[in-house]
């Protein structure tokens, strides 16, 4: 009988769920497109600001972990624990949390990764550096390739150390996020009242005015 994931040590989990990188796969975008309305059906519309596909699977042409990262921003006054309860009731597993940030997964099993794997990052609105980094990488393929090269160089060293892998990328991500914020200004900063007037905020993965909702 398989052990529950909750009974495993961190080292055992990293062994079961190693860092894996693959070439970019077109279905990743479709996974996100299918999962997004399911999340919308779980969370209250008046609390949800924006749901966005982020991470390397949202950057065409580079190697990535085959895990679709979804950033969910909720209004500043939202009770995060209430949102977490709704997500867990819908089958998401809480990975980590604080009073301002929570992470969930879907597709982790006692036998290893399922066919489709997701990470959901629950944040209050405005905590969305990932959007700026994603857009910069999409619009600057040479920088995206540098990011790919960095990740490939770290892969085997940190294959069973996810925290170490993330930390080793942090300087690069921080540097280009700062460049993106300078370049794009307040692309994703809009008032709550504007968003509520226009309905639930959405991010369709495009840059510019089209995804500034």
C-alpha atoms as an extended CHARMM CRD file, in Angstrom:
* protein
*
       213  EXT
         1         1  UNK       CA              0.0000000000        0.0000000000        0.0000000000  PROA      1               0.0000000000
         2         2  UNK       CA              1.3910000000        3.4020000000       -0.9760000000  PROA      2               0.0000000000
         3         3  UNK       CA              2.2920000000        5.8400000000        1.7850000000  PROA      3               0.0000000000
         4         4  UNK       CA              0.4250000000        9.1120000000        1.9890000000  PROA      4               0.0000000000
         5         5  UNK       CA              2.3470000000       12.1290000000        0.7870000000  PROA      5               0.0000000000
         6         6  UNK       CA              1.6840000000       13.7820000000        4.1390000000  PROA      6               0.0000000000
         7         7  UNK       CA              3.6200000000       10.9740000000        5.8550000000  PROA      7               0.0000000000
         8         8  UNK       CA              6.7510000000       11.4530000000        3.7340000000  PROA      8               0.0000000000
         9         9  UNK       CA              9.7770000000       13.5370000000        4.6940000000  PROA      9               0.0000000000
        10        10  UNK       CA             10.8510000000       16.4610000000        2.5280000000  PROA      10              0.0000000000
        11        11  UNK       CA             13.7750000000       14.4000000000        1.2340000000  PROA      11              0.0000000000
        12        12  UNK       CA             11.4350000000       11.5560000000        0.2760000000  PROA      12              0.0000000000
        13        13  UNK       CA              9.1320000000       13.9770000000       -1.5350000000  PROA      13              0.0000000000
        14        14  UNK       CA             12.0120000000       15.4690000000       -3.5020000000  PROA      14              0.0000000000
        15        15  UNK       CA             13.1050000000       11.9630000000       -4.4700000000  PROA      15              0.0000000000
        16        16  UNK       CA              9.5800000000       11.1010000000       -5.6370000000  PROA      16              0.0000000000
        17        17  UNK       CA              9.1030000000       14.4480000000       -7.4030000000  PROA      17              0.0000000000
        18        18  UNK       CA             12.4890000000       15.3960000000       -8.9010000000  PROA      18              0.0000000000
        19        19  UNK       CA             13.2550000000       18.4220000000      -11.0370000000  PROA      19              0.0000000000
        20        20  UNK       CA             12.4940000000       17.4220000000      -14.6280000000  PROA      20              0.0000000000
        21        21  UNK       CA             12.9800000000       19.7230000000      -17.6070000000  PROA      21              0.0000000000
        22        22  UNK       CA             11.5750000000       19.1410000000      -21.0790000000  PROA      22              0.0000000000
        23        23  UNK       CA             11.3340000000       21.0720000000      -24.3100000000  PROA      23              0.0000000000
        24        24  UNK       CA              8.4090000000       23.4610000000      -24.5550000000  PROA      24              0.0000000000
        25        25  UNK       CA              5.1370000000       21.6390000000      -25.1830000000  PROA      25              0.0000000000
        26        26  UNK       CA              2.1730000000       23.2740000000      -26.9340000000  PROA      26              0.0000000000
        27        27  UNK       CA             -0.4180000000       21.4480000000      -24.7510000000  PROA      27              0.0000000000
        28        28  UNK       CA              0.7240000000       23.3830000000      -21.6750000000  PROA      28              0.0000000000
        29        29  UNK       CA             -1.2500000000       26.4250000000      -22.7680000000  PROA      29              0.0000000000
        30        30  UNK       CA             -4.3310000000       24.2740000000      -23.2920000000  PROA      30              0.0000000000
        31        31  UNK       CA             -3.9240000000       22.7550000000      -19.8250000000  PROA      31              0.0000000000
        32        32  UNK       CA             -4.0460000000       26.2730000000      -18.4180000000  PROA      32              0.0000000000
        33        33  UNK       CA             -7.0160000000       27.2440000000      -20.5780000000  PROA      33              0.0000000000
        34        34  UNK       CA             -8.9730000000       24.2320000000      -19.3350000000  PROA      34              0.0000000000
        35        35  UNK       CA             -8.0450000000       24.6490000000      -15.6660000000  PROA      35              0.0000000000
        36        36  UNK       CA             -8.7820000000       28.3770000000      -15.5140000000  PROA      36              0.0000000000
        37        37  UNK       CA            -12.5950000000       28.1560000000      -15.7930000000  PROA      37              0.0000000000
        38        38  UNK       CA            -12.5720000000       25.3880000000      -13.1950000000  PROA      38              0.0000000000
        39        39  UNK       CA            -10.8340000000       27.7370000000      -10.7660000000  PROA      39              0.0000000000
        40        40  UNK       CA            -13.2520000000       30.5120000000      -11.6710000000  PROA      40              0.0000000000
        41        41  UNK       CA            -16.0900000000       28.1790000000      -10.7930000000  PROA      41              0.0000000000
        42        42  UNK       CA            -14.6400000000       27.5930000000       -7.3380000000  PROA      42              0.0000000000
        43        43  UNK       CA            -13.6370000000       31.0860000000       -6.1990000000  PROA      43              0.0000000000
        44        44  UNK       CA            -16.0830000000       33.9880000000       -5.6950000000  PROA      44              0.0000000000
        45        45  UNK       CA            -16.1220000000       36.2760000000       -8.7250000000  PROA      45              0.0000000000
        46        46  UNK       CA            -16.2170000000       39.4090000000       -6.5870000000  PROA      46              0.0000000000
        47        47  UNK       CA            -12.9920000000       38.3880000000       -4.8390000000  PROA      47              0.0000000000
        48        48  UNK       CA            -10.9960000000       37.2310000000       -7.8600000000  PROA      48              0.0000000000
        49        49  UNK       CA             -8.9290000000       39.9300000000       -9.5510000000  PROA      49              0.0000000000
        50        50  UNK       CA             -6.9900000000       37.9410000000      -12.1440000000  PROA      50              0.0000000000
        51        51  UNK       CA             -6.0150000000       34.3790000000      -13.0400000000  PROA      51              0.0000000000
        52        52  UNK       CA             -2.7840000000       34.1090000000      -15.0450000000  PROA      52              0.0000000000
        53        53  UNK       CA             -0.5780000000       31.4640000000      -16.6210000000  PROA      53              0.0000000000
        54        54  UNK       CA              2.9510000000       32.1740000000      -15.3610000000  PROA      54              0.0000000000
        55        55  UNK       CA              6.2610000000       30.3620000000      -15.0280000000  PROA      55              0.0000000000
        56        56  UNK       CA              8.3880000000       28.7930000000      -17.7300000000  PROA      56              0.0000000000
        57        57  UNK       CA              5.5300000000       26.8390000000      -19.3130000000  PROA      57              0.0000000000
        58        58  UNK       CA              4.0880000000       30.2540000000      -20.2490000000  PROA      58              0.0000000000
        59        59  UNK       CA              7.2840000000       31.2490000000      -22.0990000000  PROA      59              0.0000000000
        60        60  UNK       CA              7.4020000000       29.7640000000      -25.6210000000  PROA      60              0.0000000000
        61        61  UNK       CA             10.5410000000       28.1220000000      -26.8900000000  PROA      61              0.0000000000
        62        62  UNK       CA             12.3930000000       27.2940000000      -23.6780000000  PROA      62              0.0000000000
        63        63  UNK       CA             12.8140000000       24.1300000000      -21.6500000000  PROA      63              0.0000000000
        64        64  UNK       CA             10.6630000000       23.9590000000      -18.5340000000  PROA      64              0.0000000000
        65        65  UNK       CA              9.4010000000       21.7130000000      -15.7970000000  PROA      65              0.0000000000
        66        66  UNK       CA              6.1760000000       20.1530000000      -17.1600000000  PROA      66              0.0000000000
        67        67  UNK       CA              4.1820000000       21.8230000000      -14.4030000000  PROA      67              0.0000000000
        68        68  UNK       CA              1.7340000000       24.6060000000      -15.2680000000  PROA      68              0.0000000000
        69        69  UNK       CA              1.9560000000       27.5020000000      -12.8080000000  PROA      69              0.0000000000
        70        70  UNK       CA             -1.2240000000       29.5130000000      -12.2770000000  PROA      70              0.0000000000
        71        71  UNK       CA             -1.2120000000       32.8140000000      -10.3800000000  PROA      71              0.0000000000
        72        72  UNK       CA             -4.5150000000       33.7310000000       -8.7380000000  PROA      72              0.0000000000
        73        73  UNK       CA             -4.8410000000       37.2670000000       -7.3950000000  PROA      73              0.0000000000
        74        74  UNK       CA             -7.6620000000       38.0990000000       -5.0100000000  PROA      74              0.0000000000
        75        75  UNK       CA             -8.7690000000       41.4360000000       -3.5930000000  PROA      75              0.0000000000
        76        76  UNK       CA             -6.8190000000       42.9440000000       -0.7240000000  PROA      76              0.0000000000
        77        77  UNK       CA             -9.6020000000       42.3980000000        1.7940000000  PROA      77              0.0000000000
        78        78  UNK       CA            -10.1020000000       38.7200000000        0.9110000000  PROA      78              0.0000000000
        79        79  UNK       CA             -9.7030000000       36.1580000000        3.6880000000  PROA      79              0.0000000000
        80        80  UNK       CA             -7.0300000000       33.8360000000        2.3050000000  PROA      80              0.0000000000
        81        81  UNK       CA             -8.0680000000       30.9550000000        4.5550000000  PROA      81              0.0000000000
        82        82  UNK       CA            -11.5600000000       31.0290000000        3.1000000000  PROA      82              0.0000000000
        83        83  UNK       CA            -10.1250000000       30.8560000000       -0.4250000000  PROA      83              0.0000000000
        84        84  UNK       CA             -7.8200000000       28.0380000000        0.6290000000  PROA      84              0.0000000000
        85        85  UNK       CA            -10.7350000000       26.0350000000        2.0010000000  PROA      85              0.0000000000
        86        86  UNK       CA            -12.6120000000       26.3930000000       -1.2960000000  PROA      86              0.0000000000
        87        87  UNK       CA             -9.5860000000       25.2760000000       -3.3000000000  PROA      87              0.0000000000
        88        88  UNK       CA             -8.9060000000       22.2830000000       -1.0390000000  PROA      88              0.0000000000
        89        89  UNK       CA            -12.5570000000       21.2380000000       -1.2840000000  PROA      89              0.0000000000
        90        90  UNK       CA            -12.0950000000       21.3070000000       -5.0780000000  PROA      90              0.0000000000
        91        91  UNK       CA             -9.1560000000       18.9010000000       -4.9230000000  PROA      91              0.0000000000
        92        92  UNK       CA             -6.1500000000       21.1980000000       -4.6090000000  PROA      92              0.0000000000
        93        93  UNK       CA             -3.5060000000       20.2050000000       -2.0400000000  PROA      93              0.0000000000
        94        94  UNK       CA             -1.9690000000       22.9750000000        0.0540000000  PROA      94              0.0000000000
        95        95  UNK       CA              1.8170000000       23.0170000000       -0.2740000000  PROA      95              0.0000000000
        96        96  UNK       CA              2.8160000000       26.0540000000        1.7590000000  PROA      96              0.0000000000
        97        97  UNK       CA              1.2700000000       29.1800000000        3.1300000000  PROA      97              0.0000000000
        98        98  UNK       CA              1.5660000000       32.3970000000        5.0690000000  PROA      98              0.0000000000
        99        99  UNK       CA             -1.0640000000       35.0090000000        5.7780000000  PROA      99              0.0000000000
       100       100  UNK       CA             -0.3160000000       36.7050000000        2.4290000000  PROA      100             0.0000000000
       101       101  UNK       CA              0.8530000000       33.8660000000        0.1450000000  PROA      101             0.0000000000
       102       102  UNK       CA             -0.3220000000       30.3100000000       -0.3480000000  PROA      102             0.0000000000
       103       103  UNK       CA              0.6650000000       27.5660000000       -2.7720000000  PROA      103             0.0000000000
       104       104  UNK       CA             -1.3340000000       24.5280000000       -3.8850000000  PROA      104             0.0000000000
       105       105  UNK       CA             -0.7360000000       21.6290000000       -6.2270000000  PROA      105             0.0000000000
       106       106  UNK       CA             -2.7100000000       19.1940000000       -8.3060000000  PROA      106             0.0000000000
       107       107  UNK       CA             -1.2310000000       16.0950000000       -9.9280000000  PROA      107             0.0000000000
       108       108  UNK       CA              1.0710000000       14.8970000000       -7.1500000000  PROA      108             0.0000000000
       109       109  UNK       CA              0.3270000000       11.2700000000       -6.2670000000  PROA      109             0.0000000000
       110       110  UNK       CA              1.9890000000        8.6500000000       -4.0180000000  PROA      110             0.0000000000
       111       111  UNK       CA              3.2360000000        7.0350000000       -7.2480000000  PROA      111             0.0000000000
       112       112  UNK       CA              4.7970000000       10.2490000000       -8.5660000000  PROA      112             0.0000000000
       113       113  UNK       CA              3.6250000000       12.8890000000      -11.0040000000  PROA      113             0.0000000000
       114       114  UNK       CA              0.2660000000       12.4890000000      -12.7370000000  PROA      114             0.0000000000
       115       115  UNK       CA             -0.0680000000       13.1550000000      -16.4640000000  PROA      115             0.0000000000
       116       116  UNK       CA             -1.0180000000       16.7830000000      -15.8140000000  PROA      116             0.0000000000
       117       117  UNK       CA              0.5200000000       18.7310000000      -12.9510000000  PROA      117             0.0000000000
       118       118  UNK       CA             -0.3440000000       22.2170000000      -11.7160000000  PROA      118             0.0000000000
       119       119  UNK       CA              0.9020000000       24.6680000000       -9.1130000000  PROA      119             0.0000000000
       120       120  UNK       CA             -1.5300000000       27.3720000000       -7.9970000000  PROA      120             0.0000000000
       121       121  UNK       CA             -0.1470000000       30.4830000000       -6.3120000000  PROA      121             0.0000000000
       122       122  UNK       CA             -2.7500000000       32.3890000000       -4.3090000000  PROA      122             0.0000000000
       123       123  UNK       CA             -1.8740000000       36.0290000000       -3.6490000000  PROA      123             0.0000000000
       124       124  UNK       CA             -3.4380000000       39.3470000000       -2.8080000000  PROA      124             0.0000000000
       125       125  UNK       CA             -3.7000000000       41.6740000000       -5.7880000000  PROA      125             0.0000000000
       126       126  UNK       CA             -0.5320000000       43.4370000000       -6.8070000000  PROA      126             0.0000000000
       127       127  UNK       CA              1.7490000000       40.5980000000       -5.7000000000  PROA      127             0.0000000000
       128       128  UNK       CA              2.4380000000       39.5710000000       -9.2720000000  PROA      128             0.0000000000
       129       129  UNK       CA              6.0900000000       39.9830000000      -10.2110000000  PROA      129             0.0000000000
       130       130  UNK       CA              5.7380000000       36.7590000000      -12.1970000000  PROA      130             0.0000000000
       131       131  UNK       CA              3.6180000000       38.5860000000      -14.7760000000  PROA      131             0.0000000000
       132       132  UNK       CA              6.3530000000       41.1220000000      -15.4690000000  PROA      132             0.0000000000
       133       133  UNK       CA              9.0720000000       38.4710000000      -15.6670000000  PROA      133             0.0000000000
       134       134  UNK       CA              6.9470000000       36.3560000000      -18.0160000000  PROA      134             0.0000000000
       135       135  UNK       CA              6.2240000000       39.2690000000      -20.3470000000  PROA      135             0.0000000000
       136       136  UNK       CA              9.8740000000       40.3100000000      -20.5030000000  PROA      136             0.0000000000
       137       137  UNK       CA             10.9760000000       36.7780000000      -21.3450000000  PROA      137             0.0000000000
       138       138  UNK       CA              8.3030000000       36.5260000000      -24.0440000000  PROA      138             0.0000000000
       139       139  UNK       CA              9.3050000000       39.7990000000      -25.6390000000  PROA      139             0.0000000000
       140       140  UNK       CA             13.0830000000       39.2580000000      -25.3330000000  PROA      140             0.0000000000
       141       141  UNK       CA             13.9120000000       35.7870000000      -26.7010000000  PROA      141             0.0000000000
       142       142  UNK       CA             17.6390000000       36.2690000000      -26.0840000000  PROA      142             0.0000000000
       143       143  UNK       CA             16.9860000000       36.7770000000      -22.3560000000  PROA      143             0.0000000000
       144       144  UNK       CA             14.6570000000       33.7670000000      -22.3600000000  PROA      144             0.0000000000
       145       145  UNK       CA             17.4180000000       31.6300000000      -23.8490000000  PROA      145             0.0000000000
       146       146  UNK       CA             19.8190000000       32.8460000000      -21.1430000000  PROA      146             0.0000000000
       147       147  UNK       CA             17.2330000000       31.7740000000      -18.5890000000  PROA      147             0.0000000000
       148       148  UNK       CA             16.9100000000       28.3880000000      -20.2760000000  PROA      148             0.0000000000
       149       149  UNK       CA             20.7000000000       27.9610000000      -20.2460000000  PROA      149             0.0000000000
       150       150  UNK       CA             20.8130000000       28.7790000000      -16.5450000000  PROA      150             0.0000000000
       151       151  UNK       CA             18.0910000000       26.2580000000      -15.7390000000  PROA      151             0.0000000000
       152       152  UNK       CA             19.6650000000       23.4850000000      -17.7890000000  PROA      152             0.0000000000
       153       153  UNK       CA             22.9610000000       24.1240000000      -16.0090000000  PROA      153             0.0000000000
       154       154  UNK       CA             21.3070000000       23.7840000000      -12.6010000000  PROA      154             0.0000000000
       155       155  UNK       CA             19.0580000000       20.8430000000      -13.4000000000  PROA      155             0.0000000000
       156       156  UNK       CA             21.1910000000       17.8380000000      -12.4590000000  PROA      156             0.0000000000
       157       157  UNK       CA             22.8990000000       19.5940000000       -9.5470000000  PROA      157             0.0000000000
       158       158  UNK       CA             19.5500000000       20.3070000000       -7.9010000000  PROA      158             0.0000000000
       159       159  UNK       CA             17.5030000000       17.4270000000       -9.3120000000  PROA      159             0.0000000000
       160       160  UNK       CA             16.3630000000       16.4330000000       -5.8310000000  PROA      160             0.0000000000
       161       161  UNK       CA             16.5350000000       19.8500000000       -4.1780000000  PROA      161             0.0000000000
       162       162  UNK       CA             13.6930000000       22.0530000000       -5.3790000000  PROA      162             0.0000000000
       163       163  UNK       CA             14.4360000000       24.8490000000       -2.9070000000  PROA      163             0.0000000000
       164       164  UNK       CA             18.0770000000       24.9490000000       -3.9600000000  PROA      164             0.0000000000
       165       165  UNK       CA             17.0660000000       25.0440000000       -7.6250000000  PROA      165             0.0000000000
       166       166  UNK       CA             14.7210000000       27.9710000000       -7.0240000000  PROA      166             0.0000000000
       167       167  UNK       CA             17.2640000000       29.8690000000       -4.9270000000  PROA      167             0.0000000000
       168       168  UNK       CA             19.9590000000       29.4270000000       -7.5820000000  PROA      168             0.0000000000
       169       169  UNK       CA             17.7080000000       31.1430000000      -10.1460000000  PROA      169             0.0000000000
       170       170  UNK       CA             16.6300000000       33.9840000000       -7.8690000000  PROA      170             0.0000000000
       171       171  UNK       CA             19.2570000000       36.5730000000       -8.8330000000  PROA      171             0.0000000000
       172       172  UNK       CA             18.4620000000       36.1700000000      -12.5340000000  PROA      172             0.0000000000
       173       173  UNK       CA             14.7170000000       36.3590000000      -11.9380000000  PROA      173             0.0000000000
       174       174  UNK       CA             15.0420000000       39.4090000000       -9.6880000000  PROA      174             0.0000000000
       175       175  UNK       CA             17.2690000000       41.2480000000      -12.1670000000  PROA      175             0.0000000000
       176       176  UNK       CA             14.9440000000       40.7670000000      -15.1130000000  PROA      176             0.0000000000
       177       177  UNK       CA             11.8160000000       41.4180000000      -13.0760000000  PROA      177             0.0000000000
       178       178  UNK       CA             13.2500000000       44.8160000000      -12.1580000000  PROA      178             0.0000000000
       179       179  UNK       CA             14.0060000000       45.5040000000      -15.8300000000  PROA      179             0.0000000000
       180       180  UNK       CA             10.4740000000       44.4840000000      -16.7470000000  PROA      180             0.0000000000
       181       181  UNK       CA              8.8860000000       46.7700000000      -14.1760000000  PROA      181             0.0000000000
       182       182  UNK       CA             10.9140000000       49.7050000000      -15.4820000000  PROA      182             0.0000000000
       183       183  UNK       CA             10.0430000000       48.8740000000      -19.0830000000  PROA      183             0.0000000000
       184       184  UNK       CA              6.3350000000       48.1570000000      -18.6530000000  PROA      184             0.0000000000
       185       185  UNK       CA              5.4720000000       50.6180000000      -15.9060000000  PROA      185             0.0000000000
       186       186  UNK       CA              2.1380000000       49.8400000000      -14.2760000000  PROA      186             0.0000000000
       187       187  UNK       CA              0.9430000000       47.3730000000      -16.8940000000  PROA      187             0.0000000000
       188       188  UNK       CA             -0.9160000000       45.2930000000      -14.3300000000  PROA      188             0.0000000000
       189       189  UNK       CA             -1.7490000000       47.9380000000      -11.7560000000  PROA      189             0.0000000000
       190       190  UNK       CA             -5.3610000000       49.0120000000      -12.0070000000  PROA      190             0.0000000000
       191       191  UNK       CA             -7.8150000000       50.0570000000       -9.3420000000  PROA      191             0.0000000000
       192       192  UNK       CA            -10.2000000000       47.5850000000       -7.7500000000  PROA      192             0.0000000000
       193       193  UNK       CA            -13.1150000000       49.7870000000       -8.7550000000  PROA      193             0.0000000000
       194       194  UNK       CA            -12.1480000000       49.6620000000      -12.4400000000  PROA      194             0.0000000000
       195       195  UNK       CA            -11.8530000000       45.8920000000      -12.3750000000  PROA      195             0.0000000000
       196       196  UNK       CA            -15.1150000000       45.4470000000      -10.5420000000  PROA      196             0.0000000000
       197       197  UNK       CA            -16.8230000000       47.7230000000      -13.0420000000  PROA      197             0.0000000000
       198       198  UNK       CA            -15.5150000000       45.5720000000      -15.8800000000  PROA      198             0.0000000000
       199       199  UNK       CA            -16.0980000000       42.2160000000      -14.2070000000  PROA      199             0.0000000000
       200       200  UNK       CA            -13.6570000000       39.5210000000      -13.1390000000  PROA      200             0.0000000000
       201       201  UNK       CA            -10.0770000000       40.2880000000      -14.0910000000  PROA      201             0.0000000000
       202       202  UNK       CA             -8.4690000000       38.0170000000      -16.6390000000  PROA      202             0.0000000000
       203       203  UNK       CA             -5.0420000000       37.5120000000      -18.1100000000  PROA      203             0.0000000000
       204       204  UNK       CA             -5.1240000000       35.8770000000      -21.5200000000  PROA      204             0.0000000000
       205       205  UNK       CA             -1.3850000000       35.4620000000      -21.7960000000  PROA      205             0.0000000000
       206       206  UNK       CA             -0.9160000000       38.3410000000      -24.2380000000  PROA      206             0.0000000000
       207       207  UNK       CA              0.9590000000       41.5280000000      -23.4960000000  PROA      207             0.0000000000
       208       208  UNK       CA             -0.0900000000       45.1140000000      -23.9110000000  PROA      208             0.0000000000
       209       209  UNK       CA             -3.5440000000       46.5490000000      -23.5190000000  PROA      209             0.0000000000
       210       210  UNK       CA             -5.2360000000       43.1970000000      -24.1660000000  PROA      210             0.0000000000
       211       211  UNK       CA             -4.2120000000       41.7380000000      -20.8260000000  PROA      211             0.0000000000
       212       212  UNK       CA             -4.3000000000       44.7790000000      -18.6380000000  PROA      212             0.0000000000
       213       213  UNK       CA             -7.6580000000       43.8360000000      -17.1370000000  PROA      213             0.0000000000
